């Protein structure tokens, strides 16, 4: 299985008492995200399932990904992709869908850098996950602890080149 890990795009700053979960993507965030996703589409990224955090900015990111990558399925919202979630919980959720060929996850930091390191069986690995960045990790076995291979990572700056 290929697991695509997509951090949400640039989001607006919190306004007053606005909950963090209600923050939306900015126009710049949407633009940079589309650039990354167009590059991914040209490279053949075609998720058979999209899982997303229920936070507004992650859901908007998943919707843009579905549009650009021509995904026709339902976006499945899960709390295991919220910012404070743990990599193990996300892995357990991924394992539920082990028969899917390609899964795209839409969510947040600090979860995604620690999840990527966890999937690579390298918990001490530090990853600078930029907003709108997309990584691909390949997993062949769905054991209790993952042992994936990082295939690539694309940032908005690289996609703009």
Sine and cosine of phi, psi and omega as CSV:
sin_phi,cos_phi,sin_psi,cos_psi,sin_omega,cos_omega
0.00,0.00,0.63,-0.78,0.16,-0.99
-0.99,-0.14,0.76,-0.65,0.04,-1.00
-0.92,-0.39,0.89,-0.45,0.05,-1.00
-0.99,-0.14,0.82,-0.57,-0.07,-1.00
-0.92,-0.38,0.94,-0.34,-0.11,-0.99
-0.91,-0.42,0.94,-0.34,0.09,-1.00
-0.97,0.26,0.62,-0.78,0.00,-1.00
-0.84,0.55,0.39,-0.92,0.03,-1.00
-0.96,0.27,0.00,-1.00,0.01,-1.00
-0.85,0.53,0.76,-0.65,-0.03,-1.00
-0.90,-0.43,0.36,-0.93,0.04,-1.00
-0.91,0.41,0.41,-0.91,0.09,-1.00
-0.95,0.31,0.48,-0.88,0.04,-1.00
-0.89,0.45,0.66,-0.76,0.00,-1.00
-0.94,-0.33,0.91,-0.41,0.06,-1.00
0.82,0.58,-0.86,-0.50,-0.04,-1.00
-1.00,-0.09,0.26,0.96,0.01,-1.00
-0.87,0.50,0.77,-0.63,0.06,-1.00
-0.90,0.44,0.56,-0.83,0.03,-1.00
-0.83,0.56,-0.57,0.82,-0.05,-1.00
-0.93,0.38,-0.24,0.97,-0.03,-1.00
-0.99,-0.10,-0.02,1.00,-0.02,-1.00
-0.92,0.38,0.73,-0.69,-0.05,-1.00
-0.98,-0.19,0.28,-0.96,0.11,-0.99
-0.94,0.35,0.54,-0.84,0.10,-1.00
-1.00,0.07,0.28,-0.96,0.10,-1.00
-0.83,0.56,-0.66,0.76,0.04,-1.00
-0.89,0.45,-0.66,0.75,0.03,-1.00
-0.88,0.48,-0.66,0.75,0.04,-1.00
-0.91,0.42,-0.67,0.74,-0.02,-1.00
-0.89,0.45,-0.75,0.66,-0.01,-1.00
-0.91,0.42,-0.61,0.79,0.03,-1.00
-0.89,0.46,-0.70,0.71,0.02,-1.00
-0.88,0.48,-0.60,0.80,0.02,-1.00
-0.89,0.46,-0.73,0.68,0.04,-1.00
-0.87,0.48,-0.71,0.70,-0.07,-1.00
-0.95,0.32,-0.54,0.84,0.09,-1.00
-0.90,0.43,-0.64,0.77,0.06,-1.00
-0.90,0.44,-0.69,0.73,0.02,-1.00
-0.89,0.45,-0.66,0.75,0.02,-1.00
-0.88,0.48,-0.69,0.72,0.01,-1.00
-0.89,0.45,-0.44,0.90,0.02,-1.00
-1.00,0.05,-0.01,1.00,0.06,-1.00
1.00,-0.08,0.20,0.98,0.05,-1.00
-0.91,0.41,0.83,-0.56,-0.05,-1.00
-0.56,-0.83,0.99,0.16,-0.05,-1.00
-0.89,0.46,0.63,-0.77,0.09,-1.00
-1.00,-0.04,-0.16,0.99,0.03,-1.00
-0.43,-0.90,0.65,-0.76,0.11,-0.99
-0.85,-0.52,0.83,-0.55,0.10,-1.00
-0.95,-0.33,0.65,-0.76,-0.04,-1.00
-0.65,-0.76,0.51,-0.86,0.21,-0.98
-0.89,0.45,0.52,-0.85,0.05,-1.00
-0.98,0.22,-0.11,0.99,0.03,-1.00
-0.88,0.47,0.60,-0.80,-0.13,-0.99
-0.81,0.58,-0.73,0.68,-0.06,-1.00
-0.91,0.41,-0.57,0.82,0.04,-1.00
-0.95,0.30,-0.63,0.78,0.03,-1.00
-0.91,0.42,-0.67,0.75,0.07,-1.00
-0.89,0.46,-0.64,0.77,0.04,-1.00
-0.88,0.48,-0.70,0.71,0.02,-1.00
-0.90,0.45,-0.61,0.79,0.02,-1.00
-0.91,0.42,-0.66,0.75,0.04,-1.00
-0.91,0.41,-0.67,0.74,0.04,-1.00
-0.86,0.51,-0.70,0.71,0.01,-1.00
-0.87,0.50,-0.68,0.73,-0.01,-1.00
-0.91,0.42,-0.80,0.60,-0.09,-1.00
-0.93,0.38,-0.61,0.79,-0.05,-1.00
-1.00,-0.01,0.09,1.00,0.07,-1.00
0.86,0.51,0.64,0.77,0.03,-1.00
-0.99,0.14,0.78,-0.63,-0.07,-1.00
-0.96,-0.27,-0.11,0.99,-0.05,-1.00
-0.99,0.17,-0.09,-1.00,0.02,-1.00
-0.99,0.10,0.57,-0.82,0.13,-0.99
-1.00,0.09,0.86,-0.50,-0.02,-1.00
-0.99,-0.10,0.88,-0.47,0.01,-1.00
-1.00,0.05,0.67,-0.74,0.00,-1.00
-0.57,-0.82,0.68,-0.73,0.03,-1.00
-0.94,0.35,-0.29,0.96,0.00,-1.00
-0.93,0.36,-0.14,0.99,0.05,-1.00
-0.95,-0.32,0.18,0.98,0.08,-1.00
-0.94,0.34,0.37,-0.93,-0.10,-1.00
-0.80,0.59,-0.63,0.77,-0.07,-1.00
-1.00,0.02,0.09,1.00,-0.02,-1.00
-0.94,0.34,0.20,-0.98,-0.02,-1.00
-0.95,-0.30,0.56,-0.83,0.00,-1.00
-0.81,0.58,-0.63,0.78,-0.03,-1.00
-0.88,0.47,-0.65,0.76,0.02,-1.00
-0.90,0.43,-0.66,0.75,0.04,-1.00
-0.91,0.42,-0.66,0.75,0.04,-1.00
-0.88,0.48,-0.69,0.73,0.03,-1.00
-0.87,0.49,-0.62,0.79,0.04,-1.00
-0.92,0.39,-0.70,0.71,0.02,-1.00
-0.85,0.53,-0.67,0.74,-0.04,-1.00
-0.89,0.46,-0.43,0.90,0.06,-1.00
-0.88,0.48,-0.51,0.86,-0.07,-1.00
-0.95,-0.30,0.51,0.86,-0.10,-0.99
-0.88,0.48,-0.28,0.96,0.03,-1.00
-1.00,0.09,-0.11,0.99,0.05,-1.00
-0.97,0.26,0.56,-0.83,0.01,-1.00
-0.98,0.21,-0.67,0.75,-0.06,-1.00
-0.58,-0.81,0.82,-0.57,0.03,-1.00
-0.90,-0.43,0.70,-0.72,0.12,-0.99
-0.94,-0.33,0.76,-0.65,0.05,-1.00
-0.95,-0.31,0.75,-0.66,0.05,-1.00
-0.89,-0.45,0.86,-0.50,-0.06,-1.00
-0.20,-0.98,-0.63,-0.78,-0.33,-0.94
-0.70,-0.71,0.22,-0.98,0.30,-0.95
-1.00,-0.04,0.47,-0.88,0.09,1.00
-1.00,0.09,0.00,1.00,-0.05,-1.00
-0.86,0.50,-0.72,0.69,-0.20,-0.98
-0.93,0.36,-0.58,0.82,0.06,-1.00
-0.93,0.37,-0.66,0.75,0.01,-1.00
-0.95,0.31,-0.56,0.83,0.06,-1.00
-0.91,0.42,-0.70,0.71,0.01,-1.00
-0.87,0.49,-0.72,0.69,0.04,-1.00
-0.87,0.49,-0.67,0.75,0.02,-1.00
-0.89,0.46,-0.71,0.71,0.01,-1.00
-0.89,0.46,-0.47,0.88,0.00,-1.00
-1.00,0.00,0.08,1.00,-0.03,-1.00
0.84,0.54,0.59,0.81,-0.01,-1.00
-0.70,-0.71,0.93,0.37,-0.12,-0.99
-0.86,0.51,-0.36,0.93,0.01,-1.00
-1.00,0.07,-0.11,0.99,-0.02,-1.00
-0.91,0.42,0.74,-0.67,0.05,-1.00
-0.97,-0.25,0.75,-0.66,-0.04,-1.00
-0.81,-0.58,0.76,-0.65,0.05,-1.00
-1.00,-0.04,1.00,-0.02,-0.07,-1.00
-1.00,0.05,0.99,-0.15,0.02,-1.00
-0.94,0.35,0.42,-0.91,0.08,-1.00
-0.88,0.47,0.76,-0.65,-0.02,-1.00
1.00,0.09,0.05,1.00,0.02,-1.00
-0.97,0.25,0.50,-0.87,-0.01,-1.00
-0.75,-0.66,0.79,-0.62,0.05,-1.00
-0.85,-0.52,0.43,-0.90,0.05,-1.00
-0.84,-0.54,0.84,-0.54,0.08,-1.00
-0.87,-0.49,0.74,-0.67,0.02,-1.00
-0.97,-0.24,0.73,-0.68,-0.01,-1.00
-0.84,-0.54,0.76,-0.65,0.02,-1.00
-0.97,-0.24,-0.46,0.89,-0.06,-1.00
-0.79,-0.61,0.62,-0.78,-0.06,-1.00
-0.95,-0.33,0.84,0.54,0.04,-1.00
-0.98,0.22,0.05,-1.00,-0.02,-1.00
-0.85,0.53,-0.60,0.80,0.03,-1.00
-0.90,-0.43,0.78,-0.62,-0.05,-1.00
-0.97,0.26,0.42,-0.91,0.08,-1.00
-0.63,-0.77,0.96,0.27,-0.07,-1.00
-1.00,-0.02,0.10,-1.00,0.03,-1.00
-0.83,-0.56,0.80,-0.60,0.08,-1.00
-0.96,0.26,0.87,-0.50,0.00,-1.00
-1.00,-0.03,-0.65,0.76,0.03,-1.00
-0.15,-0.99,0.26,-0.97,0.10,-0.99
-0.61,-0.79,0.72,-0.69,-0.04,-1.00
-0.83,-0.56,0.80,-0.60,0.04,-1.00
-0.96,-0.27,0.34,-0.94,0.05,-1.00
-0.84,0.55,-0.59,0.81,0.00,-1.00
-0.90,0.43,-0.66,0.76,0.03,-1.00
-0.94,0.35,-0.61,0.79,-0.01,-1.00
-0.92,0.39,-0.43,0.90,-0.02,-1.00
-0.98,0.19,-0.20,0.98,-0.03,-1.00
-0.95,0.31,0.00,0.00,0.00,0.00
